[in-house]
């Protein structure tokens, strides 16, 4: 826990330096727990820059813990710079960085037919990491072939602006996480023994891949056409 707290404080210090030299240290540097004693978070002294967020709106969330328990009725939004969920305590209007050590999944409900977001905490190894690290990936399409996205916000070296990057991954039958790009050649290269069948299916359906929407549509189509269990 001490190590985790130190890492979070370091992240906050970096964030403060990048956003107009403002201070975002946790108040008292201690965890504030929810009334149910299920969730906890690090209190922010002032709000973070809106450009770090996936959405300007707060969403009523369903948080699934590692022990299977769920927490509902809390309001969250995802911060791509910190790779953390920010938690709004509506009764006090207080904002906290959600302590996600025991969090497994987060569903953000928009209250509309479409617009919900579903995140899973998954270990990912990127080229610049020395080891796999836990990160929150958004589930874009779920099935035998599951598509994930990571929305990553970084700081510009030449200005105070933020840079948005999207990284995509797939799993086949919930096995190894494989990085893909929204290109047909990249997708085929990740499909292993299913490559030929998938290639034939997409050719027959005349489906291409050039962006995220195409990638989602193709994954959903392949899940209907191809038997990934064989």
N, C-alpha and C positions, 0 to 999 in steps of 0.2 A: 504493500500500500504506500509506503514512504517513497519508493522508487516511482510509482505511478503519479503521486502527487507532485514530485519534483519535475517530472516530464511535462505535466500539464502547466505548471508554473512557468517553465522555460518556453513553452509554446505561446503562452499569453504574453510573455515579455517580448518575444519576436513580433507578435501581432501588434503590440503597442508601438514598437519602433517604426513599423511600416505604415501605420495609419495616423499621420500627423503628429507623431510623437506623443500620443495620448496614452494615459495609463489604463490598463485593463486588468490589473492584478486582482486576484480573488480576495474578497473581503475576509480578513482574518486567516486566509489560506486554509480554511477548514471546510469539510463537507456539510452541506445543508440537506437534511433528509426530508422526504415527503411525509405527510401525516401517516401514510400506510407503512412507513419504514421499508418500502420496497425500492424506491428510487432515491438517488442522492445526486447532488451537483455542486459545482464550484461557483459561488456567487460572483457575477460581474459587477464591477463598480459603475460601468456605463456601457451602453449598447455598442456592438461591433458594427463595422461598416456594412451597409446593406448589399454592397457589391460582392461580399463574400458568400451570400446566400443563394441557394438554388431558387428560392421564391421569396417575394416580399411578404407573403401571407403566412400566418401561423396556422398549423393544422392540428386538429384533435387527433391524438395518436393512440395506437394500440401497441404497447411495448411488451414483447415476449422475452422473458428472462431465461437464463440457461437451465434453470430447474423446471421450466415448463409453465411457471406462473405468468399471468398477464396483468399489466397495469393499464387502465383506461382512464379517460377523462383528463389527461394532461396535454398541454399544448406545446408542440415542438416545431422546429424547422431545421433543415440541414445546412451546415456551414462547410463549404468546400475547401476553405483555406485551412481550417483546423482539422477537417475530417471528423467533426463532432456534431452532435445534435445540441442545439440551444433550446433551453426549456423555459417557457414563460409561465410564471406563477400568476395566474390571472387575478387572484384575490389581493395580491400585493403589487402587481405589475413588475415583479422582480424577475430578472433574467439570470439563468445559470447555465454553465456548461454541464451537460448531462454526464455523469460518471458512468461509462459504458462497460466497465469491467465484467458485469454480470448480465449484460444485455446481449441477446442473440439476434433478435429481429425487431424491426420498427416499421409499422404501417402508418402512413400519414393520410388521413381521410379529408378530402376536400369538401365533402358534403354534396358533391355532384355525381352524376352518373359516370363521368370520366374525370380524370385528374388526380386519382389516388396514386400514391407512391409507396413502394414496398422495398425495404432495404434488408440485407442480410450481412452480418459481420463474418467475413471470410478472410482466411490467410492468403496473401498475395505476395509473390516475389517479383519485383520489378528490376530492370537492368541495373539501376543505381543502388539497390538495396543489397546489403551483405547477407541478409537472411529474410525469410518470409515474415511479413508483418500483418497484423489484423487491420482491416479497413472495411468501411461500409460500402457495399456495392448495391446499386439499385437493380432490382429484377425487372427486366424489360419484357421478357417472354419466358414462360415456365413450362417445362415438359421434359421428355427424355433428352431433348436438346434444349438447354436453358441458356438464355442470353442475359448477361449482366453489363452494367455500365458504371464507370467511376467518373464522377464529375470533380475535376481537380482545379482548384484556384491557386495561382501562384502570384508572386509580386513581380512587377516589371523592374528590371535593373536600371532603366533610364527615366522612370517617372514613378508617381505614386499610384498609378493605375494597377488593376489586377488583370491577369491573363487567364482565360478559361480554356481548359483542355478536357477532352472526353476520351476515355480509354474503354475498350470493350473486351469482354471475355465470354467464353462459352464453356459449358461442361456437357459431356455426353454420359447419360445415365449416372449423373452425380459423381463423376470421377474427377480426374485432374482438371484444374482450371487452365484454360488455354487462351492466350491473348489473340485477338483478331482485329482486323481493321474493316471498315465498311466498304470492302471490295470483294468481288466474287473470288478472285484468285487467293486472297488471304483466307477467306472462309473455307474454300476447298482444301487448302493446305492444312487446316486444323481438323478435318473430318476423318482422318485416318482411313480405316477400312471401309467407311461409308462414303468415301469421296466419289467413286464412280456412280453409285446409285443416286446420290444427291445431285451430281452434275447433270445426269440424264434427266432427272425430275425437273430441275430448273430450266433446262433447255427446252423441254417439252412445254412447260408453262410460260416460257418466254419472260422469265423474271430476272432482272438484273439487280445489282447492289452498288449504290453510289453514295448513300447517306444512312443515317440512323433509322429513318422510317422504312427504307428498303430492307435493311438488315432485320428489323423486327418482322416485317411481312414475310420475308423468306424463311426465317426460323419457324414462324407459325405454320407456314405451308409445309415445310419439311417434316414437322412433327405430325402432320396429318397423313402425309404420303409415304414416308419412309419408316420401316420397322427398325428402330434403333435397339431393340431388345435382342435381335438375333445375332 
